[in-house]
């Protein structure tokens, strides 16, 4: 079983103040989707 670390999907980046939470939320959403696809039925 391959383990995906959040750091691999969303590498730590210093977000500019004007970026808000959008990039982080999108990355978290993408990670959750990938996790769900790799772990069906959970």
C-alpha distance (Angstrom), angle and dihedral (degrees) to the residues before:
residue distance angle dihedral
X1 . . .
X2 3.76 . .
X3 3.78 115.9 .
X4 3.79 117.9 -147.8
X5 3.78 114.5 -155.5
X6 3.81 118.4 -150.4
X7 3.80 87.9 -127.2
X8 3.81 90.4 61.3
X9 3.80 91.7 53.0
X10 3.80 96.9 37.6
X11 3.80 110.5 25.7
X12 3.82 113.9 -158.5
X13 3.79 108.5 -90.8
X14 3.77 129.5 170.8
X15 3.79 100.7 -118.2
X16 3.81 114.8 -146.3
X17 3.83 113.4 -114.6
X18 3.82 91.8 -110.6
X19 3.81 93.2 56.3
X20 3.80 93.6 78.0
X21 3.81 116.9 -171.7
X22 3.80 97.3 -51.6
X23 3.85 98.0 99.8
X24 3.80 91.8 46.7
X25 3.80 93.2 46.8
X26 3.80 91.4 49.0
X27 3.80 91.5 49.4
X28 3.80 92.2 48.6
X29 3.81 90.8 48.0
X30 3.80 91.2 50.0
X31 3.80 90.8 48.9
X32 3.81 91.2 51.2
X33 3.81 90.8 50.4
X34 3.80 92.4 49.4
X35 3.80 90.4 47.1
X36 3.81 91.4 50.4
X37 3.81 91.5 49.6
X38 3.81 91.8 50.6
X39 3.81 93.0 45.3
X40 3.83 106.8 42.5
X41 3.77 117.6 -177.9
X42 3.78 95.7 29.4
